[in-house]
Amino acid sequence: MPKTQGFDQYTEMYDQWFTDNPHLHKAEITAIETLMPTDDAGRRLEIGCGSGQFMGPLKIDLGVEPSKAMRLRAEQRGFTVKTGTAEALPLEDASYDWALFVTSLCFVDDPMKALTEAHRVLSEDGQIVIAFLEKNSELGRQYEAHKDQSPFYKDATFMSADDVLGLLGQIGFHHFDSVQTLTADQLKALKDEAITPTVMNGHDEGAFVVIKAQK
């Protein structure tokens, strides 16, 4: 069953986070852009697009979202969104060149099935990009410790980079690449000044990790 209750009930609170944390949001977008070029090449799908906060900057053609309130908010912003879950995408085989998850894989009921569905709808040599909160980072451990206090993350199952890479490999994805941002030092610096944290290669330090793989 899709974990949508918190997102349906607290849509305004969800969107307010992006208003209150523009430098964090920018850092996340910049990290994704590092592995998902912002030109117009290829059809782009976001799985679990929420209220569309990433759809515009990343030039997403279609979002799939199970939460009605989030879907309506994204549509109000002018984006095209279909009702559906990651485990049963309402899309034809090989219909997209890019499939993107942004902090949504931790909410699906069956990550393996969700990634298998993404593999199905990707074209030959299509690319998958997964952005997520690294559970073994300092911030990830804080979120895990306090997730019962959040209307959103109380239902999340946080994952590590090794978890994500392992699933992708089992499904048949290959040619992995990863970047990261929001290290402990960067997050500390953000408290003192308005900066946009830098993006680094790899996935061993940052709280926000992006992994790309090829079908």
C-alpha positions as CSV (number, residue, x, y, z in Angstrom):
1,M,0.0,0.0,0.0
2,P,1.5,3.4,-1.0
3,K,2.8,5.4,2.0
4,T,0.9,8.6,1.1
5,Q,-1.0,9.6,4.2
6,G,1.6,12.1,5.5
7,F,2.1,13.6,2.0
8,D,-1.7,14.0,1.5
9,Q,-2.2,15.5,4.9
10,Y,0.8,17.8,5.1
11,T,1.4,19.0,1.6
12,E,1.9,22.6,2.7
13,M,4.5,21.6,5.3
14,Y,6.3,19.5,2.6
15,D,6.6,22.5,0.2
16,Q,7.5,24.9,3.0
17,W,10.8,22.9,3.6
18,F,12.0,23.9,0.1
19,T,11.1,27.6,0.8
20,D,12.9,27.5,4.1
21,N,16.0,25.6,2.8
22,P,16.8,27.0,-0.7
23,H,20.6,26.3,-0.4
24,L,19.9,22.6,0.5
25,H,17.5,22.3,-2.4
26,K,20.0,23.9,-4.7
27,A,22.7,21.6,-3.6
28,E,20.5,18.6,-4.3
29,I,19.5,19.8,-7.7
30,T,23.2,20.6,-8.6
31,A,24.2,17.1,-7.5
32,I,21.6,15.5,-9.7
33,E,22.5,17.7,-12.6
34,T,26.0,16.4,-12.4
35,L,24.8,13.0,-13.5
36,M,21.7,14.0,-15.4
37,P,22.5,16.8,-17.9
38,T,20.1,19.6,-18.2
39,D,19.9,19.7,-22.0
40,D,16.8,18.5,-23.8
41,A,18.2,15.1,-24.9
42,G,15.9,12.1,-24.1
43,R,12.5,11.7,-22.5
44,R,12.6,12.1,-18.7
45,L,10.4,10.4,-16.1
46,E,10.4,11.1,-12.4
47,I,9.0,8.3,-10.2
48,G,7.5,9.6,-7.0
49,C,7.6,13.3,-8.2
50,G,5.8,14.7,-5.2
51,S,4.7,18.3,-5.7
52,G,7.0,18.8,-8.6
53,Q,9.9,20.6,-6.8
54,F,12.5,18.9,-9.0
55,M,10.5,18.6,-12.2
56,G,11.2,22.1,-13.5
57,P,14.9,22.4,-12.9
58,L,15.6,18.9,-14.2
59,K,13.3,19.2,-17.2
60,I,11.1,16.2,-16.4
61,D,8.6,15.3,-19.1
62,L,6.3,13.2,-16.9
63,G,5.9,12.4,-13.2
64,V,4.3,9.4,-11.6
65,E,2.9,10.0,-8.1
66,P,0.5,8.0,-5.8
67,S,-0.4,10.9,-3.5
68,K,-3.4,12.8,-4.8
69,A,-2.6,16.1,-2.9
70,M,1.0,16.0,-4.2
71,R,-0.1,15.2,-7.7
72,L,-2.5,18.1,-7.7
73,R,0.1,20.5,-6.5
74,A,2.5,19.4,-9.2
75,E,-0.2,19.8,-11.8
76,Q,-1.0,23.3,-10.5
77,R,2.7,24.1,-11.2
78,G,2.1,23.2,-14.8
79,F,3.7,19.7,-14.8
80,T,2.2,16.5,-16.4
81,V,1.7,13.8,-13.8
82,K,0.1,10.4,-13.9
83,T,-1.5,8.5,-11.0
84,G,0.5,5.4,-10.1
85,T,3.0,3.6,-7.9
86,A,6.7,2.8,-8.6
87,E,5.9,-0.9,-8.5
88,A,3.3,-0.7,-11.2
89,L,4.1,2.2,-13.6
90,P,1.3,3.1,-15.9
91,L,3.7,3.3,-18.9
92,E,4.7,1.3,-21.9
93,D,7.9,-0.6,-22.2
94,A,11.0,1.3,-23.3
95,S,9.1,4.6,-23.4
96,Y,11.6,6.8,-21.5
97,D,15.4,7.5,-21.7
98,W,15.8,8.7,-18.1
99,A,14.1,7.4,-15.0
100,L,14.7,9.5,-11.8
101,F,14.0,8.8,-8.1
102,V,14.5,11.8,-5.7
103,T,14.2,10.7,-2.1
104,S,11.3,8.5,-3.1
105,L,12.8,5.0,-3.2
106,C,12.8,4.9,0.6
107,F,9.0,5.1,0.6
108,V,8.1,2.3,-1.9
109,D,6.8,-1.0,-0.5
110,D,9.1,-3.1,-2.7
111,P,12.3,-1.4,-3.9
112,M,13.3,-4.4,-6.1
113,K,10.0,-4.3,-7.9
114,A,10.1,-0.5,-8.3
115,L,13.6,-0.6,-9.9
116,T,12.6,-3.5,-12.1
117,E,9.7,-1.4,-13.3
118,A,12.0,1.5,-14.0
119,H,14.2,-0.9,-16.0
120,R,11.2,-2.0,-18.0
121,V,10.1,1.5,-19.0
122,L,13.7,2.6,-20.0
123,S,14.8,2.5,-23.6
124,E,17.8,0.5,-24.7
125,D,20.8,2.1,-23.1
126,G,18.5,4.3,-20.9
127,Q,19.8,5.7,-17.7
128,I,18.4,5.5,-14.1
129,V,19.3,8.2,-11.5
130,I,18.6,7.6,-7.9
131,A,19.0,10.5,-5.3
132,F,18.6,9.6,-1.7
133,L,19.5,10.3,1.9
134,E,22.5,8.0,2.8
135,K,21.4,6.2,5.9
136,N,25.0,5.8,7.2
137,S,25.7,9.5,7.1
138,E,25.5,11.7,10.2
139,L,22.3,13.3,8.9
140,G,20.9,10.0,7.9
141,R,21.4,8.6,11.4
142,Q,19.7,11.7,12.8
143,Y,16.7,11.2,10.5
144,E,16.5,7.5,11.4
145,A,16.6,8.3,15.1
146,H,13.8,10.8,14.9
147,K,11.8,9.6,12.0
148,D,8.8,8.7,14.2
149,Q,8.4,12.5,14.8
150,S,8.0,13.2,11.1
151,P,4.7,12.9,9.2
152,F,6.8,12.0,6.1
153,Y,9.8,9.9,7.2
154,K,8.0,7.8,9.8
155,D,7.2,5.4,7.0
156,A,10.6,5.6,5.3
157,T,13.1,2.7,5.0
158,F,16.4,4.5,4.6
159,M,19.0,2.9,2.4
160,S,22.8,3.1,2.0
161,A,24.7,3.5,-1.3
162,D,25.7,-0.2,-1.0
163,D,22.0,-1.1,-0.7
164,V,21.1,0.8,-3.8
165,L,24.0,-0.4,-5.9
166,G,23.3,-4.0,-4.8
167,L,19.7,-3.8,-6.0
168,L,20.6,-2.1,-9.3
169,G,23.2,-4.8,-10.0
170,Q,20.8,-7.6,-9.3
171,I,18.3,-6.2,-11.8
172,G,20.9,-5.9,-14.5
173,F,21.9,-2.2,-14.4
174,H,25.6,-1.5,-15.0
175,H,28.2,1.3,-15.5
176,F,27.6,2.9,-12.2
177,D,28.6,6.5,-11.3
178,S,28.0,8.4,-8.1
179,V,28.3,11.9,-6.6
180,Q,27.5,13.3,-3.2
181,T,26.9,16.6,-1.3
182,L,25.9,17.8,2.2
183,T,28.9,16.4,4.2
184,A,28.9,17.0,7.9
185,D,31.3,20.0,7.5
186,Q,29.1,21.5,4.7
187,L,26.0,21.2,6.8
188,K,27.7,22.8,9.7
189,A,28.9,25.7,7.5
190,L,25.3,26.2,6.3
191,K,24.3,27.2,9.8
192,D,26.7,30.1,9.7
193,E,26.3,31.5,6.2
194,A,24.2,31.2,3.1
195,I,26.3,28.9,0.8
196,T,25.5,26.2,-1.7
197,P,27.5,23.1,-0.7
198,T,29.8,21.7,-3.4
199,V,29.3,18.3,-5.1
200,M,32.0,15.7,-4.9
201,N,32.5,12.3,-6.6
202,G,31.7,9.1,-4.8
203,H,29.3,8.2,-2.0
204,D,31.3,7.9,1.2
205,E,30.9,11.3,2.9
206,G,27.8,13.1,1.8
207,A,24.3,12.8,3.3
208,F,22.8,13.3,-0.1
209,V,24.0,10.8,-2.7
210,V,23.1,10.4,-6.4
211,I,23.8,7.2,-8.2
212,K,23.5,6.8,-12.0
213,A,23.4,3.5,-13.9
214,Q,22.8,2.3,-17.4
215,K,20.3,-0.3,-18.6
